[in-house]
Amino acid sequence: MENRNVIASNLSRLRTHKGLSQEELAKAAKISRVALGKIERGAVLPRANTLSELANALEVPLRELVTPVNLINNVRFRADKRINNREQVLAEISLWLNNYNWLESELDNKESFALAHLVGKHTDPMELAEAARKALELKPDEPIRDICGLLENKGVKVLLLKKATDAFFGLSVGPGDGGPAVVVNTWERISVERWIFTAAHELGHILLHMDAFDRTCDSEEVKEEQEADRFASYFLMPKKGFDDEWEQSRGLSLLNRVLKVKRIYRVSYKTVLYRLVESGLENNDIWRSFQIQHRDSFGKTLRKIDEPDRIKAGEFRLDWNRAGEPDSLSASDFLLDRLYGLVRIAFDKDLISLGRAAELLRISRADMRELANSWVK
């Protein structure tokens, strides 16, 4: 009975997520709609070949149909718009966390949460950001070059989910459900600058609002969002470094000053402008002035989704330094090192197969085979 219910629940959720009717899925899996209905109700246990056909039709690994999904309760998943696939997102995160924690346990290789002592200890986001940077051994004026690597090496798991929606940018999971973890929506229509800010924003929620982590809450609290935004701003752009950079670039036009600072700290132009106004270095007129200068220089006014000098794929250079600013960044600057490293160790020790490695990394077998071939022993 238990296996039937697990398969029924997973099948119904995945079919709904794919936007398929029972009739469409049944046809793709070469079974009748009546048979599919019985499976989704948990009335029958499907044969192995039927399960394989269903998995192929849904384009998911067979494991996703038969693995129980533990409910995540200690999670902050809120948005200002309705998210139709909310349960599917939570299920994917649950499976990912289970796999990640299993791998750490098998290898006896778990990072402790280096910021645990700061959870709930600060009410001022700027002070908390400074304390977090200090705990992470960042210099007072140091930009964060690799936020994924920084967080993962300090005990915060990072998952990159590509969901074609701007209804949510990310979410966070507390330690009670296998975290702490931050999840970032890396849909290509969302700028990489936004990915980076989201990771810092969700870290802010973990440190500031752990008592508000509740699966049943799905609407944003304006005050808490503002606090997480402020934390992210000062975490990514430390006050001393930001103020010094802004002062040193005063001979440039407003447009070029903002673009220079955004490149240094890998944030959006809006993040820079918000900081300038919030800190009192500039007034609200700066928004209009920036738009005018951008229009005069590039011939267009920025829309809500636009990001000037946006990070582009393939153009990031890891060896940049302060004497030579990077021309631009790319999605390659937002990759996960720790999980890939653990998978390689497990694969080299023959603890996992190539197929299991692909599942853990959420990539195809073909991509996994290519990756394994690229590893230098």
Steps between C-alpha positions, in 0.01 A plus 500: 500500500778740594682457167176550309428823687852634444479432127146640482599824671817549296327415173212740555734782606739454207218470246344823628839673492549398137154632414379164367151358524456137603405419142815665359733326745328163454542525124869593532557209741307254279238416764130574532368807681306267732821317594677829567211617715527187715874555545451865600235397753735245652259219410761294315877460504630544143734252338868589457468554123196727554694706754786532253263618225342754737841633604604535135176677414551742790870540416613423854725230649310190612623570852280813516187287462582251773686710759290637789508880526539625853307816575718803565349708778792721607496694173443858394332494159313821439417710200298802396336295225329162492735211422319217325775240547574574866462138616722374219772749592485389863512134395808559285672679787411220742651236271808712440556556873454130572757412234745767612482399867526130407816570301655701783420220743642228275824693459507623861553845353262759640563873536375657822298820473757770572235766563283299741602725790348801319150358445251726676773701675474827304203718412689754290569353153809715442661394830413139424655524153822634651501223763436235232781631280736499798403141589566401139843666520427756229693825504303822573524614138514161324255417219352150504632329188329162545192509719408136432843376601509729801165378634556131424840497668341646811218249532223656289381276218415677174258367238456659159152440359406618153129586506345703220328749726568833663250418775788410730874556497596261779425347837678372808486185715586490870727249676198302619438361152850416388620856449592770536458539128424772250328434169540739208290518184757516219256546214690670217259796493607585855837673507798332663529812715157414634606140566789625711281746689238231560757267658603777741137598560403144597802475730363812665168326563679203658687728739219748568169319474543136597193520723292585191598190299169327441390292200139615537585870455529606138452879502784746537542717810613842378706580810683167491571535128640847554723374781631213285563745215697729729703209632580387145602852400753538782613137477587536132609866516669566838464859613869587506577353161189643337550851639866500395420382147227759460728779618794391285284495187352847547671630186293265282147562378219367718433226243860381490539527878201272555611254232851485648374432853250239380778314317725503806235360735308293242165650579227667295492871430184520711688360800762773460240775464299376800817503711590854394156630598466288815842606630440868430782530245246604235131594491211347307573717197782258419251250351381748239852626432626147442218424258566821306872431470435140396254614234743763371787248486317190373190642335243332722335524840549200726198277551429316823675181385798672336846492654767723342839341448334173588697188580518291183585136445854420403652839576601462863869485582596349833839664515378859506643736757424845630750657260298366209123479549325204335333588173199300612408183687311185410294217637826308540567731794201345672584131516500250782841364593433303820232264372696431182807431712315256726354319200845462345641355823211253528530407131877448523447274803236300308237592761264619228442413135517746213120501487473577872760775461287655225195491727688662788620781274164529322655460154455252217699177476664632184612817677617296797703271277662802336573652841651175630719476190623855559622427854877474516605223733 
